[in-house]
Amino acid sequence: MKIRRSSDAYLLTIKGHKESEKKDEKHNYLRVERSSGSFMRQMSLPESVDATKVKAKSKNGVLEISLPKAEKSTARKITVEK
């Protein structure tokens, strides 16, 4: 499975390809079924996510994506000179 961050910082793209094979052997025949397929999902991320720190891991067929929040910018007070 590949996870790619798009050029658009707020778009998460997940691509994958899976294949499976099932064999059924009996004393007078052999049957083999094969299947494969690709998939792609795209999700928009909220602006509150720090897209440079997105992490993903896969364990036992479960994909976990960590989307840390970006630090909030603090308001600054600016004085206007006369």
NUPALUM-690235 format. One record per atom (N, C-alpha, C, O, CB): y, z, x; residue in one letter; atom name; residue number from 1. Coordinates in pm, whole numbers, plus 50000, padded with zeros to 5 digits. Atoms other than C-alpha are relative to their C-alpha. Glycine has a CB too. Layout:
% NUPALUM-690235
PT    c2    c3    c1 tise marza dokol
PT     Y     Z     X    A    CA   NUM
...
//
This chain:
% NUPALUM-690235
PT    c2    c3    c1 tise marza dokol
PT 49884 50000 50085    M     N     1
PT 50000 50000 50000    M    CA     1
PT 50123 50000 50089    M     C     1
PT 50128 50072 50189    M     O     1
PT 50000 50121 49904    M    CB     1
PT 49877 50007 49922    K     N     2
PT 50342 49913 50132    K    CA     2
PT 50115 50050 49915    K     C     2
PT 50123 50021 49795    K     O     2
PT 50026 49855 50049    K    CB     2
PT 49880 49954 50069    I     N     3
PT 50665 50085 50040    I    CA     3
PT 50117 49949 50081    I     C     3
PT 50123 49968 50203    I     O     3
PT 50003 50158 49986    I    CB     3
PT 49889 50065 49930    R     N     4
PT 50984 49904 50124    R    CA     4
PT 50129 50039 49933    R     C     4
PT 50141 50038 49810    R     O     4
PT 49984 49845 50000    R    CB     4
PT 49867 49973 50053    R     N     5
PT 51343 50005 50085    R    CA     5
PT 50077 49870 50003    R     C     5
PT 50089 49807 50109    R     O     5
PT 50073 50111 50080    R    CB     5
PT 49931 50127 50013    S     N     6
PT 51542 49707 49964    S    CA     6
PT 50136 50005 50068    S     C     6
PT 50183 50112 50108    S     O     6
PT 50014 49962 49853    S    CB     6
PT 49865 50004 49945    S     N     7
PT 51875 49592 50099    S    CA     7
PT 50098 50072 49909    S     C     7
PT 50201 50121 49955    S     O     7
PT 50046 49855 50021    S    CB     7
PT 49922 49920 50093    D     N     8
PT 52019 49751 49787    D    CA     8
PT 49951 50143 50017    D     C     8
PT 49836 50173 49986    D     O     8
PT 49985 49950 49850    D    CB     8
PT 50040 49864 49967    A     N     9
PT 52015 50118 49886    A    CA     9
PT 49948 50077 49879    A     C     9
PT 49881 50179 49897    A     O     9
PT 50115 50075 50062    A    CB     9
PT 50041 49925 50118    Y     N    10
PT 51951 50228 49527    Y    CA    10
PT 49888 49931 49923    Y     C    10
PT 49874 49952 49802    Y     O    10
PT 50119 50020 49909    Y    CB    10
PT 50113 50067 50063    L     N    11
PT 51646 50010 49456    L    CA    11
PT 49875 50030 50082    L     C    11
PT 49868 49995 50200    L     O    11
PT 50025 49846 49989    L    CB    11
PT 50125 49967 49933    L     N    12
PT 51296 50138 49544    L    CA    12
PT 49895 49899 49956    L     C    12
PT 49873 49880 49836    L     O    12
PT 49955 50147 49967    L    CB    12
PT 50103 50100 50028    T     N    13
PT 51023 49872 49568    T    CA    13
PT 49867 50050 50054    T     C    13
PT 49856 50087 50170    T     O    13
PT 50036 49862 50064    T    CB    13
PT 50135 49961 49961    I     N    14
PT 50654 49962 49575    I    CA    14
PT 49909 49880 49978    I     C    14
PT 49902 49826 49867    I     O    14
PT 49950 50125 49920    I    CB    14
PT 50093 50113 50010    K     N    15
PT 50399 49688 49649    K    CA    15
PT 49863 50048 50042    K     C    15
PT 49849 50134 50129    K     O    15
PT 50046 49879 50088    K    CB    15
PT 50136 49961 49964    G     N    16
PT 50024 49720 49663    G    CA    16
PT 49902 49889 49970    G     C    16
PT 49931 49797 49893    G     O    16
PT 49960 50125 49928    G    CB    16
PT 50108 50095 50023    H     N    17
PT 49701 49525 49670    H    CA    17
PT 49871 50081 49998    H     C    17
PT 49846 50162 50087    H     O    17
PT 49995 49886 50110    H    CB    17
PT 50126 49926 50006    K     N    18
PT 49365 49658 49560    K    CA    18
PT 49885 49903 49980    K     C    18
PT 49897 49800 49914    K     O    18
PT 50003 50105 49888    K    CB    18
PT 50122 50079 50010    E     N    19
PT 49016 49520 49589    E    CA    19
PT 49886 50095 49968    E     C    19
PT 49883 50208 50015    E     O    19
PT 49973 49919 50131    E    CB    19
PT 50119 49919 50026    S     N    20
PT 48688 49647 49452    S    CA    20
PT 49878 49908 49990    S     C    20
PT 49890 49790 49957    S     O    20
PT 50016 50083 49869    S    CB    20
PT 50124 50074 50007    E     N    21
PT 48326 49539 49464    E    CA    21
PT 49894 50092 49940    E     C    21
PT 49881 50208 49981    E     O    21
PT 49956 49947 50142    E    CB    21
PT 50103 49923 50068    K     N    22
PT 48043 49656 49240    K    CA    22
PT 49869 49924 50009    K     C    22
PT 49859 49809 49966    K     O    22
PT 50039 50027 49851    K    CB    22
PT 50131 50064 49984    K     N    23
PT 47679 49581 49322    K    CA    23
PT 49900 50068 49907    K     C    23
PT 49900 50190 49890    K     O    23
PT 49952 50007 50147    K    CB    23
PT 50108 49951 50086    D     N    24
PT 47387 49616 49085    D    CA    24
PT 49872 49930 50045    D     C    24
PT 49853 49812 50018    D     O    24
PT 50030 49973 49847    D    CB    24
PT 50124 50058 49948    E     N    25
PT 47048 49562 49249    E    CA    25
PT 49882 50054 49921    E     C    25
PT 49863 50175 49910    E     O    25
PT 49983 50030 50151    E    CB    25
PT 50126 49965 50066    K     N    26
PT 46726 49562 49051    K    CA    26
PT 49887 49929 50074    K     C    26
PT 49912 49857 50170    K     O    26
PT 50002 49959 49848    K    CB    26
PT 50113 50057 49927    H     N    27
PT 46381 49454 49157    H    CA    27
PT 49994 49847 49989    H     C    27
PT 49933 49783 50075    H     O    27
PT 49870 50059 49948    H    CB    27
PT 50009 50146 50011    N     N    28
PT 46428 49095 49032    N    CA    28
PT 50137 49929 49999    N     C    28
PT 50142 49808 49981    N     O    28
PT 49926 49965 49874    N    CB    28
PT 49870 50068 49994    Y     N    29
PT 46805 49030 49056    Y    CA    29
PT 50102 50085 50076    Y     C    29
PT 50084 50205 50096    Y     O    29
PT 50051 49970 49859    Y    CB    29
PT 49886 49937 49934    L     N    30
PT 47127 49112 49238    L    CA    30
PT 50125 49950 49932    L     C    30
PT 50147 49829 49922    L     O    30
PT 50003 49971 50154    L    CB    30
PT 49875 50038 50065    R     N    31
PT 47461 49115 49058    R    CA    31
PT 50115 50065 50078    R     C    31
PT 50113 50185 50105    R     O    31
PT 50002 50043 49848    R    CB    31
PT 49884 49950 49927    V     N    32
PT 47791 49149 49244    V    CA    32
PT 50125 49959 49924    V     C    32
PT 50146 49842 49894    V     O    32
PT 50003 49945 50147    V    CB    32
PT 49871 50028 50064    E     N    33
PT 48129 49179 49074    E    CA    33
PT 50110 50038 50099    E     C    33
PT 50109 50147 50155    E     O    33
PT 50016 50079 49864    E    CB    33
PT 49886 49975 49912    R     N    34
PT 48445 49152 49280    R    CA    34
PT 50128 49980 49921    R     C    34
PT 50139 49889 49840    R     O    34
PT 49997 49908 50125    R    CB    34
PT 49869 50017 50063    S     N    35
PT 48799 49202 49164    S    CA    35
PT 50107 50036 50101    S     C    35
PT 50086 50121 50188    S     O    35
PT 50013 50087 49870    S    CB    35
PT 49887 49968 49913    S     N    36
PT 49132 49206 49340    S    CA    36
PT 50127 49970 49923    S     C    36
PT 50129 49889 49831    S     O    36
PT 49995 49919 50134    S    CB    36
PT 49873 50022 50067    G     N    37
PT 49491 49220 49237    G    CA    37
PT 50115 50062 50077    G     C    37
PT 50096 50157 50153    G     O    37
PT 49997 50055 49858    G    CB    37
PT 49878 49950 49939    S     N    38
PT 49843 49279 49354    S    CA    38
PT 50091 50055 49892    S     C    38
PT 50084 50015 49776    S     O    38
PT 50073 49890 50082    S    CB    38
PT 49902 49949 50095    F     N    39
PT 50117 49478 49191    F    CA    39
PT 50130 50030 50074    F     C    39
PT 50131 50048 50196    F     O    39
PT 49947 50126 49929    F    CB    39
PT 49869 49967 49946    M     N    40
PT 50485 49546 49245    M    CA    40
PT 50078 50073 49894    M     C    40
PT 50081 50031 49778    M     O    40
PT 50076 49872 50048    M    CB    40
PT 49913 49925 50090    R     N    41
PT 50714 49802 49086    R    CA    41
PT 50134 50020 50069    R     C    41
PT 50140 50048 50189    R     O    41
PT 49936 50138 49960    R    CB    41
PT 49866 49973 49948    Q     N    42
PT 51088 49835 49130    Q    CA    42
PT 50066 50101 49909    Q     C    42
PT 50061 50091 49787    Q     O    42
PT 50085 49869 50010    Q    CB    42
PT 49931 49896 50075    M     N    43
PT 51286 50139 49027    M    CA    43
PT 50139 50020 50057    M     C    43
PT 50159 50018 50178    M     O    43
PT 49921 50132 50004    M    CB    43
PT 49863 49969 49957    S     N    44
PT 51655 50208 49039    S    CA    44
PT 50008 50148 50032    S     C    44
PT 49958 50231 49957    S     O    44
PT 50104 49961 49892    S    CB    44
PT 49981 49861 49961    L     N    45
PT 51746 50527 49219    L    CA    45
PT 50140 50045 49959    L     C    45
PT 50234 49965 49964    L     O    45
PT 49979 50019 50152    L    CB    45
PT 49866 49950 50031    P     N    46
PT 52034 50745 49107    P    CA    46
PT 50084 50010 50127    P     C    46
PT 50031 50021 50237    P     O    46
PT 49992 50137 49929    P    CB    46
PT 49911 49994 49884    E     N    47
PT 52336 50757 49334    E    CA    47
PT 49995 50135 50071    E     C    47
PT 50039 50146 50185    E     O    47
PT 50143 49971 49959    E    CB    47
PT 50008 49868 49940    S     N    48
PT 52269 51125 49399    S    CA    48
PT 49886 50011 50103    S     C    48
PT 49872 50115 50167    S     O    48
PT 49981 50105 49893    S    CB    48
PT 50110 50000 49904    V     N    49
PT 51964 51030 49614    V    CA    49
PT 50048 49945 50134    V     C    49
PT 50121 49846 50139    V     O    49
PT 49880 49916 49947    V    CB    49
PT 49971 50048 49866    D     N    50
PT 52000 50994 49990    D    CA    50
PT 49892 49898 50036    D     C    50
PT 49784 49936 50081    D     O    50
PT 50006 50119 50105    D    CB    50
PT 50099 50107 49983    A     N    51
PT 51821 50657 50025    A    CA    51
PT 49949 49988 50143    A     C    51
PT 49842 49931 50165    A     O    51
PT 50059 49868 49956    A    CB    51
PT 50045 50009 49861    T     N    52
PT 51798 50687 50406    T    CA    52
PT 49892 50103 50032    T     C    52
PT 49827 50092 50136    T     O    52
PT 50117 50017 50094    T    CB    52
PT 50098 49894 49974    K     N    53
PT 51573 50995 50377    K    CA    53
PT 49882 49999 49903    K     C    53
PT 49810 50098 49891    K     O    53
PT 50069 50135 49993    K    CB    53
PT 50113 50011 50092    V     N    54
PT 51321 50870 50119    V    CA    54
PT 49871 49997 50081    V     C    54
PT 49860 49924 50179    V     O    54
PT 50013 49873 49911    V    CB    54
PT 50129 49995 49932    K     N    55
PT 50964 50953 50226    K    CA    55
PT 49889 49981 49898    K     C    55
PT 49904 50017 49781    K     O    55
PT 49982 50134 50076    K    CB    55
PT 50114 50022 50089    A     N    56
PT 50628 50854 50079    A    CA    56
PT 49871 50027 50076    A     C    56
PT 49861 50001 50196    A     O    56
PT 50000 49855 49943    A    CB    56
PT 50132 49980 49941    K     N    57
PT 50268 50955 50141    K    CA    57
PT 49896 49980 49892    K     C    57
PT 49919 50004 49773    K     O    57
PT 49987 50141 50064    K    CB    57
PT 50112 50026 50092    S     N    58
PT 49937 50864 49985    S    CA    58
PT 49882 50084 50043    S     C    58
PT 49844 50083 50160    S     O    58
PT 49963 49848 49997    S    CB    58
PT 50116 49917 49969    K     N    59
PT 49644 51104 49964    K    CA    59
PT 49908 49998 49879    K     C    59
PT 49949 50029 49767    K     O    59
PT 50043 50145 50036    K    CB    59
PT 50102 50004 50106    N     N    60
PT 49325 51061 49760    N    CA    60
PT 50043 49912 49883    N     C    60
PT 50015 49945 49768    N     O    60
PT 49970 50140 49950    N    CB    60
PT 49959 50093 50106    G     N    61
PT 49475 50770 49566    G    CA    61
PT 50125 50039 49924    G     C    61
PT 50161 49971 49828    G     O    61
PT 49890 49986 49904    G    CB    61
PT 49878 49955 50067    V     N    62
PT 49789 50961 49465    V    CA    62
PT 50118 49973 50092    V     C    62
PT 50120 50017 50207    V     O    62
PT 49992 50151 49961    V    CB    62
PT 49879 50032 49923    L     N    63
PT 50126 50831 49583    L    CA    63
PT 50106 50104 49967    L     C    63
PT 50140 50126 49851    L     O    63
PT 50052 49856 49968    L    CB    63
PT 49894 49900 50016    E     N    64
PT 50390 51099 49638    E    CA    64
PT 50125 49949 50070    E     C    64
PT 50123 49922 50190    E     O    64
PT 49956 50140 50057    E    CB    64
PT 49873 50048 49945    I     N    65
PT 50750 50988 49688    I    CA    65
PT 50101 50112 49993    I     C    65
PT 50123 50170 49887    I     O    65
PT 50051 49873 49924    I    CB    65
PT 49900 49894 49991    S     N    66
PT 51011 51237 49803    S    CA    66
PT 50139 49937 50002    S     C    66
PT 50168 49854 50089    S     O    66
PT 49976 50090 50126    S    CB    66
PT 49866 50056 50011    L     N    67
PT 51369 51156 49700    L    CA    67
PT 50102 50114 50015    L     C    67
PT 50143 50173 49916    L     O    67
PT 50019 49927 49863    L    CB    67
PT 49906 49889 49980    P     N    68
PT 51605 51411 49858    P    CA    68
PT 50141 49965 49948    P     C    68
PT 50186 49851 49956    P     O    68
PT 50007 50037 50149    P    CB    68
PT 49864 50020 50049    K     N    69
PT 51947 51457 49704    K    CA    69
PT 50097 49989 50118    K     C    69
PT 50080 50053 50221    K     O    69
PT 50043 50116 49907    K    CB    69
PT 49896 50014 49898    A     N    70
PT 52247 51350 49905    A    CA    70
PT 50092 50121 49992    A     C    70
PT 50109 50182 49886    A     O    70
PT 50081 49867 49981    A    CB    70
PT 49907 49888 50000    E     N    71
PT 52490 51616 50010    E    CA    71
PT 50124 49961 49921    E     C    71
PT 50177 49850 49934    E     O    71
PT 50037 50041 50145    E    CB    71
PT 49880 50028 50079    K     N    72
PT 52778 51642 49771    K    CA    72
PT 50121 50003 50091    K     C    72
PT 50135 50089 50179    K     O    72
PT 50015 50102 49885    K    CB    72
PT 49877 49999 49922    S     N    73
PT 53110 51552 49916    S    CA    73
PT 50093 50104 49939    S     C    73
PT 50107 50113 49817    S     O    73
PT 50067 49859 50004    S    CB    73
PT 49909 49897 50048    T     N    74
PT 53356 51835 49892    T    CA    74
PT 50138 49942 49980    T     C    74
PT 50182 49855 50055    T     O    74
PT 50004 50119 50098    T    CB    74
PT 49865 50048 50029    A     N    75
PT 53695 51777 49745    A    CA    75
PT 50097 50050 50107    A     C    75
PT 50089 50164 50151    A     O    75
PT 50046 50046 49859    A    CB    75
PT 49899 49961 49902    R     N    76
PT 53982 51780 49989    R    CA    76
PT 50136 50000 49935    R     C    76
PT 50165 49919 49847    R     O    76
PT 49999 49906 50122    R    CB    76
PT 49864 49993 50051    K     N    77
PT 54335 51876 49916    K    CA    77
PT 50090 49934 50103    K     C    77
PT 50090 49971 50221    K     O    77
PT 50045 50149 49972    K    CB    77
PT 49910 50075 49911    I     N    78
PT 54590 51636 50062    I    CA    78
PT 50141 50024 49953    I     C    78
PT 50173 50007 49836    I     O    78
PT 49966 49848 50002    I    CB    78
PT 49859 49981 50036    T     N    79
PT 54956 51719 50072    T    CA    79
PT 50075 49869 50018    T     C    79
PT 50050 49793 50111    T     O    79
PT 50065 50112 50087    T    CB    79
PT 49920 50122 49996    V     N    80
PT 55201 51441 50004    V    CA    80
PT 50134 50034 50062    V     C    80
PT 50206 50122 50015    V     O    80
PT 50018 49938 49858    V    CB    80
PT 49873 49974 49932    E     N    81
PT 55494 51430 50241    E    CA    81
PT 50113 49933 49924    E     C    81
PT 50096 49825 49866    E     O    81
PT 49996 49949 50147    E    CB    81
PT 49882 50057 50068    K     N    82
PT 55838 51371 50097    K    CA    82
PT 50092 49931 50097    K     C    82
PT 50195 49878 50057    K     O    82
PT 50078 50108 49925    K    CB    82
//
